[in-house]
Amino acid sequence: MSTADAVARETAWLTTFGDGLPALLSAQAGPWDIIQAYMPRTPAAQQTQIYVLRRKLSTARFAQQRRMASYGFHLSCVWPIGATSTGAGLAEAEQQAFDTAIGLLVQRIEDTVTDHTHGGRFLSVAETPNGTSIDVEYADPATAIPTGYLTAAVTYTADDQDYTA
């Protein structure tokens, strides 16, 4: 494992399905059309999207030569007004659908009660000493709705396996 592939490993976890946790991609009956590592130059129009970004990388030294990398993941979530619409495009219904989709995303990030490693991809994910494991910050709907998109940022940390340096 390398610090350079952490975003790809987390994206792989978010696109996993059939493991008892919510499937997120629409191809597996989830609410998201796109879950992709890194932000493209031109995001897709009128599709529900999650872009997996890493906003922070830090390493900690312990036990002389042992090090552990930690990542600050930032998921940029984009939900077009009309994504779940039956034609009405009601803003209230879209906000509820977005909340439901974010709820499924949080369930997948939290993983199972007995495994917080995202299938062995990390040492631990969404576990911090201060008790805050996942933050979801929604854009103000009064500002977002006129643009045609609801947005949210989901942030959490992941610790990688330790290594010798």
C-alpha positions in Angstrom: 0.0 0.0 0.0 1.1 3.5 -0.7 -0.1 6.9 0.4 -0.6 7.7 -3.3 -3.4 5.1 -3.7 -5.5 6.0 -0.6 -8.1 7.8 -2.7 -8.4 4.9 -5.1 -8.8 2.4 -2.1 -11.5 4.5 -0.5 -13.3 4.9 -3.8 -13.2 1.1 -4.3 -14.8 0.7 -0.8 -17.6 3.2 -1.6 -18.4 1.3 -4.9 -18.4 -2.1 -3.3 -21.8 -3.9 -3.0 -23.2 -7.2 -1.9 -21.6 -7.1 1.5 -24.6 -6.3 3.7 -24.0 -2.6 3.7 -25.9 -0.2 1.4 -25.0 -0.3 -2.3 -24.4 3.3 -3.4 -24.1 3.2 -7.2 -27.3 3.3 -9.2 -26.2 0.3 -11.2 -26.7 -1.7 -8.0 -30.0 0.1 -7.0 -28.2 2.8 -5.0 -28.9 6.6 -5.3 -25.6 7.7 -6.8 -24.8 7.7 -10.6 -21.1 8.5 -10.2 -18.6 7.7 -7.4 -15.2 8.7 -8.7 -11.7 9.3 -7.3 -10.8 13.0 -7.8 -12.8 15.8 -9.3 -13.0 16.0 -13.1 -12.5 19.3 -15.0 -16.1 19.2 -16.0 -18.5 17.4 -13.6 -21.3 15.5 -15.2 -24.6 17.3 -15.7 -27.8 16.1 -14.2 -26.3 13.1 -12.4 -25.9 12.4 -8.7 -22.2 12.4 -8.0 -19.7 11.7 -5.2 -16.1 12.8 -5.8 -13.5 11.3 -3.4 -10.8 13.7 -2.5 -8.0 13.7 0.0 -7.6 17.1 1.7 -4.9 16.0 4.2 -2.1 13.6 4.6 0.0 13.4 7.7 2.4 10.8 9.1 3.1 10.2 12.8 6.3 8.5 14.1 6.0 6.1 17.0 8.3 3.3 18.3 11.5 4.8 16.7 11.2 3.7 13.1 7.5 3.0 12.9 5.3 5.5 11.0 1.6 5.7 10.3 -0.1 7.7 7.6 -3.4 9.4 8.2 -5.7 10.9 5.6 -8.4 13.5 5.7 -11.0 12.4 3.2 -13.4 14.9 1.7 -16.3 13.6 -0.3 -17.9 16.3 -2.6 -21.5 15.3 -3.0 -23.6 16.8 -5.8 -27.3 16.2 -6.2 -29.1 17.9 -9.2 -32.6 19.1 -8.5 -34.8 16.7 -10.5 -32.5 13.7 -9.9 -35.3 11.8 -8.2 -38.2 13.7 -9.6 -41.4 12.2 -10.9 -41.6 15.3 -13.1 -42.6 17.7 -10.4 -39.1 18.7 -9.3 -40.2 19.7 -5.8 -37.3 21.1 -3.9 -38.6 19.6 -0.7 -38.7 16.1 -2.2 -35.1 16.5 -3.6 -33.8 17.6 -0.2 -35.3 14.5 1.4 -33.9 12.2 -1.3 -30.5 13.9 -0.9 -30.7 13.4 2.9 -31.6 9.7 2.4 -28.7 9.2 -0.1 -26.3 10.9 2.4 -27.6 8.6 5.1 -26.7 5.5 3.0 -23.3 7.0 2.3 -22.7 7.5 6.1 -23.8 3.9 6.8 -21.2 2.6 4.3 -18.5 4.8 5.7 -19.3 3.7 9.3 -18.8 0.1 8.1 -20.0 -2.8 10.3 -19.9 -2.9 14.0 -17.0 -5.3 14.1 -14.9 -3.9 11.2 -13.9 -0.3 10.6 -11.1 -1.0 8.1 -13.1 -0.8 4.9 -12.5 -4.4 4.0 -8.9 -4.3 5.2 -8.0 -1.3 3.0 -7.0 0.7 6.0 -6.1 0.2 9.7 -9.2 2.2 10.7 -11.7 4.6 9.1 -13.9 7.3 10.7 -12.6 6.8 14.2 -11.0 9.7 16.0 -10.0 10.2 19.6 -12.3 13.2 20.1 -15.4 11.2 19.3 -16.3 13.0 16.0 -16.0 10.4 13.2 -17.9 11.8 10.2 -18.9 15.4 9.5 -21.5 16.2 6.9 -21.9 19.9 6.0 -24.7 20.8 3.6 -24.8 23.9 1.5 -27.5 26.3 2.4 -30.6 25.2 0.3 -31.7 28.8 -0.2 -28.5 29.4 -2.1 -28.1 26.0 -3.7 -31.6 25.4 -5.1 -31.5 28.3 -7.5 -28.3 26.8 -9.0 -30.1 23.6 -9.7 -27.8 21.5 -7.4 -27.8 20.5 -3.7 -24.3 19.9 -2.4 -22.7 18.6 0.8 -19.2 17.9 2.0 -18.6 14.7 3.9 -15.3 14.6 5.8 -13.6 11.9 7.9 -10.2 10.4 8.6 -8.5 7.1 7.8 -5.4 5.7 9.3 -3.2 3.4 7.2 -1.3 0.4 8.2 1.9 1.3 10.0 5.3 0.9 8.2 9.0 1.2 8.9 10.8 4.4 7.9 
